[in-house]
């Protein structure tokens, strides 16, 4: 009986210690989540101002043929940026995104070559299981992402797309809605035409649609860009791509 009592007391102490550890983990996770949510909210005004800048340029000229906006004929090779965790023990978090990527590949990427930039060790493992070409792996990023983490990823994306190595670039990540609701998403990152059409942030005529009225041209022409519109447009579009990748890292 005395032995059994000692075992029970030992187990009680063990449970109490485990409870302390899990409580500490909960507090750390809550703090990280709060910082990530604040960073996402803080980056949105920056992206909106960039879109506004693109709109001002689009009011005076057709930007539909810009390399980052124009759709290309056919599709032979695409790039998928896959953002997942570095570790397991996170329930269906990674499983749901892999399931969504499988669905996306079946619907949109049949008979084309798919290269993957994997962000997170689990993303690298998933790419191999899916039989995709692993172009690059960025581990130890998703736990505490910073803007500096997004830059080398975006550099690879832009170099591959502008050189026409890839016809499309897609971004796969988990869209954070709340602590109990996360939605796996695969979105078109490049070309950006669809994104601007969906947001309605650029006039239709600037994307190759309807003609604009002469009065609109006169009003928009009052804005002055330095050194010129082309340089400002290149800067704004590349920064939007960087911001979208950074936001996806934060959401994930």
Legacy VTK file of the C-alpha trace (Angstrom):
# vtk DataFile Version 3.0
C-alpha trace
ASCII
DATASET POLYDATA
POINTS 252 float
0.000 0.000 0.000
2.835 2.416 0.882
4.496 1.705 -2.463
1.278 2.417 -4.351
0.863 5.695 -2.449
4.377 6.798 -3.458
3.669 5.976 -7.101
0.430 7.962 -7.019
2.136 10.986 -5.405
4.927 10.808 -7.989
2.384 10.793 -10.799
0.534 13.738 -9.270
3.787 15.733 -9.146
4.526 14.706 -12.741
1.104 15.923 -13.914
1.564 19.231 -12.070
4.983 19.744 -13.676
3.557 18.949 -17.114
0.759 21.449 -16.511
3.307 24.161 -15.666
5.287 23.424 -18.836
2.207 23.454 -21.098
0.990 26.684 -19.470
4.354 28.318 -20.207
4.180 27.056 -23.808
0.665 28.489 -24.120
1.812 31.919 -22.901
4.769 31.944 -25.320
2.529 30.888 -28.234
-0.048 33.558 -27.374
2.667 36.234 -27.311
4.029 35.077 -30.688
0.534 35.044 -32.190
-0.165 38.556 -30.930
3.080 39.877 -32.439
2.341 38.174 -35.762
-1.208 39.594 -35.879
0.097 43.083 -35.105
2.720 42.728 -37.854
0.076 41.634 -40.387
-2.174 44.560 -39.460
0.784 46.945 -39.579
1.863 45.857 -43.065
-1.571 46.269 -44.679
-1.495 50.105 -44.923
1.915 49.852 -46.647
0.530 47.463 -49.274
-2.526 49.678 -49.774
-0.324 52.714 -50.394
1.698 50.740 -52.938
-1.501 49.712 -54.723
-2.619 53.339 -54.676
0.703 54.328 -56.252
0.241 51.748 -59.011
-3.275 53.049 -59.578
-2.018 56.617 -60.065
0.388 55.419 -62.735
-2.313 53.245 -64.317
-4.590 56.274 -64.680
-2.255 57.775 -67.277
-1.022 54.717 -69.182
-1.697 51.085 -70.027
0.386 48.903 -67.712
-1.031 45.564 -68.894
2.201 44.612 -70.688
4.464 45.065 -67.669
6.457 41.815 -67.129
4.949 41.284 -63.659
1.380 41.898 -64.832
1.035 40.365 -68.293
-0.359 36.864 -68.686
1.679 34.519 -70.868
0.460 32.177 -73.551
0.557 28.533 -72.538
1.956 27.045 -69.362
5.001 24.783 -69.337
6.682 25.388 -65.995
5.370 26.917 -62.778
6.846 27.836 -59.411
5.085 27.027 -56.147
6.134 28.770 -52.930
5.031 26.380 -50.180
4.967 27.686 -46.592
4.665 25.150 -43.767
6.071 24.590 -40.294
9.522 23.338 -39.317
8.167 20.875 -36.762
5.235 18.524 -36.354
2.851 18.204 -33.413
0.552 20.891 -34.843
-2.537 18.838 -35.590
-3.974 19.129 -39.082
-2.101 22.372 -39.835
0.321 20.873 -42.373
-1.979 18.034 -43.472
-4.732 20.410 -44.610
-2.341 22.509 -46.683
-0.837 19.427 -48.366
-4.368 18.266 -49.192
-5.159 21.683 -50.715
-1.921 21.621 -52.749
-2.768 18.145 -54.088
-6.155 19.461 -55.180
-4.577 22.519 -56.794
-2.028 20.432 -58.707
-4.759 18.119 -59.995
-6.852 21.072 -61.204
-4.276 23.556 -62.493
-0.851 22.017 -62.926
-1.315 18.801 -64.875
1.279 18.090 -67.562
3.497 20.969 -66.444
6.745 20.963 -64.492
6.431 22.299 -60.963
9.385 23.669 -59.009
8.979 24.358 -55.297
10.518 26.921 -52.974
9.896 25.301 -49.597
9.672 27.507 -46.521
9.849 25.285 -43.457
11.292 21.786 -43.139
7.868 20.174 -43.431
7.363 21.963 -46.748
10.539 20.357 -48.076
9.340 16.912 -46.987
5.918 17.544 -48.559
7.446 18.618 -51.890
9.407 15.372 -52.091
6.351 13.273 -51.203
4.350 15.043 -53.912
7.071 14.301 -56.464
7.840 17.978 -57.143
11.223 19.539 -57.945
12.646 21.116 -54.769
14.355 24.302 -55.942
15.257 25.757 -52.530
14.580 25.161 -48.835
14.328 27.926 -46.221
14.167 26.320 -42.753
13.693 28.022 -39.370
11.710 30.950 -40.777
8.037 30.436 -39.950
8.408 30.398 -36.147
9.437 34.080 -36.000
9.279 35.578 -39.516
10.758 38.986 -40.305
10.717 41.078 -43.468
14.376 40.177 -44.041
13.359 36.506 -44.365
11.093 37.306 -47.315
13.704 39.156 -49.393
15.879 36.219 -50.594
12.711 34.242 -51.348
11.285 37.118 -53.389
14.599 37.568 -55.199
14.428 33.950 -56.404
10.788 34.396 -57.404
11.377 37.569 -59.425
14.544 36.279 -61.092
12.780 33.104 -62.189
9.676 34.886 -63.441
11.274 37.855 -65.210
13.731 35.531 -66.984
10.628 33.610 -68.210
11.792 30.392 -66.583
8.324 30.220 -65.029
4.985 31.058 -66.607
3.157 31.370 -63.286
4.082 31.665 -59.617
1.725 30.408 -56.909
1.810 30.931 -53.148
0.542 28.154 -50.837
0.073 29.053 -47.175
-2.354 28.900 -44.260
-4.633 31.932 -44.016
-5.070 32.780 -40.322
-8.625 33.813 -39.402
-8.635 33.004 -35.679
-7.020 30.677 -33.160
-9.487 27.942 -34.143
-9.926 28.734 -37.852
-7.087 28.550 -40.367
-7.798 28.146 -44.088
-5.273 26.533 -46.479
-4.895 28.696 -49.592
-3.155 28.565 -52.951
-3.148 31.962 -54.672
-1.651 33.358 -57.871
1.303 35.587 -57.021
2.544 36.202 -60.575
1.356 37.449 -62.972
-0.226 40.136 -60.789
-2.984 41.077 -63.223
-5.520 38.742 -61.585
-4.718 40.106 -58.127
-5.316 43.697 -59.243
-8.522 42.659 -61.024
-9.776 40.893 -57.883
-8.981 43.873 -55.639
-10.327 46.347 -58.210
-7.404 48.615 -57.345
-6.417 49.402 -60.948
-8.721 50.808 -63.680
-9.848 48.272 -66.294
-8.436 50.331 -69.156
-4.948 50.109 -67.610
-5.121 46.309 -67.692
-6.106 46.191 -71.344
-9.859 46.644 -70.852
-12.229 49.507 -71.677
-11.051 52.933 -72.857
-10.805 55.792 -70.370
-12.426 59.181 -70.790
-10.291 62.219 -71.855
-11.214 64.003 -68.597
-9.687 61.156 -66.558
-6.416 61.510 -68.478
-6.232 65.247 -67.817
-6.935 64.869 -64.088
-4.456 62.034 -63.589
-1.674 63.785 -65.488
-1.197 66.272 -62.619
0.817 63.706 -60.642
4.628 63.873 -61.106
6.835 60.789 -60.701
10.584 60.871 -60.058
12.784 59.704 -61.666
10.040 58.394 -64.017
6.914 56.244 -64.075
8.728 53.084 -65.215
11.157 53.085 -62.277
8.421 53.855 -59.739
6.154 51.147 -61.195
8.943 48.540 -61.087
9.669 49.449 -57.466
6.021 49.384 -56.374
5.203 46.047 -58.023
8.299 44.285 -56.653
7.546 45.638 -53.163
3.969 44.370 -53.410
5.300 40.876 -54.205
7.655 41.108 -51.214
4.828 42.266 -48.951
2.524 39.454 -50.099
5.183 36.830 -49.319
5.923 38.438 -45.941
2.223 38.539 -45.066
1.906 34.853 -45.993
4.819 34.070 -43.650
3.095 35.968 -40.843
-0.282 34.340 -41.531
1.389 30.925 -41.413
LINES 1 253
252 0 1 2 3 4 5 6 7 8 9 10 11 12 13 14 15 16 17 18 19 20 21 22 23 24 25 26 27 28 29 30 31 32 33 34 35 36 37 38 39 40 41 42 43 44 45 46 47 48 49 50 51 52 53 54 55 56 57 58 59 60 61 62 63 64 65 66 67 68 69 70 71 72 73 74 75 76 77 78 79 80 81 82 83 84 85 86 87 88 89 90 91 92 93 94 95 96 97 98 99 100 101 102 103 104 105 106 107 108 109 110 111 112 113 114 115 116 117 118 119 120 121 122 123 124 125 126 127 128 129 130 131 132 133 134 135 136 137 138 139 140 141 142 143 144 145 146 147 148 149 150 151 152 153 154 155 156 157 158 159 160 161 162 163 164 165 166 167 168 169 170 171 172 173 174 175 176 177 178 179 180 181 182 183 184 185 186 187 188 189 190 191 192 193 194 195 196 197 198 199 200 201 202 203 204 205 206 207 208 209 210 211 212 213 214 215 216 217 218 219 220 221 222 223 224 225 226 227 228 229 230 231 232 233 234 235 236 237 238 239 240 241 242 243 244 245 246 247 248 249 250 251
